Amino acid sequence: MASKKDYVAFTIRIPQSLSDQIMARKHINRRSKTAEVQLLLERGIDASVASDLALINSASASCPKAD
């Protein structure tokens, strides 16, 4: 496990409904609130990067090649 010095405190304000969803997920998945939010952020970022790469690859494949 990483040490405390490997982490950064990050405070955000979110709607109560989103907080309620995170709390429900943390209980279902038996994680801490921090672990649940971290996992959701990692998955969201991974999906976004994958989507961006697919878009870039699609755009570059349709561009004509210079001779």
N, C-alpha and C positions, 0 to 999 in steps of 0.2 A: 504494500500500500504506500502511496506517496505521502511524504511528510507535509505538515501544515504549511511550510514555506513554499510548497509547490502549488498552493491554491491562492486565489485572489477573492476577497469579499466583493460581491456584486449585488447591489440592492436595486430592485425595480418595484414599481407600483403596477399592480394588475387588477382587473375587475374582480369583484367578489365571486362571480360565477366561475371564472377561470381558477381561482384559488380553491373553490369547492371541488372542481373536477380534479385538480392535482391532489387534494387531500383524499378523495375517494380512490384515485389510482394508487396512491402510496399505501393505503390500507390493503387494497386488493393484491398488490405486488409485494407487499411486506418490505417496503423500502422506506428510508427516511425521506422527508420532503425534499431535501437537497439532492439526494440520489435520484429521485424521480424527475425533478426538474433538469438535472444534468443529463440524464438519459434522453429525455424528450428533446432537449436542445441538440445533443449529439446526433440523434436520428434526423431531426429537422435539417440540420446543417448538412449532414451526409446526403440526404435526399435532394437538397437544393443544389449541392455541388454536382451530383450525378446528373440532375436535370440540366444544369448549365453546360456540362461537358457534352451531353447528348445534343444540345442545341448548337454548340460550337462545331461539333463534328458534322452535324447535318448541314450547317451553313457552309462549312469549308468543302464539303463533298459536292455541293451544288455550284460552287464558284468555278468559273473556267480556269484552267491551268495556263500559265504563261509559258510560251515556248522559249 
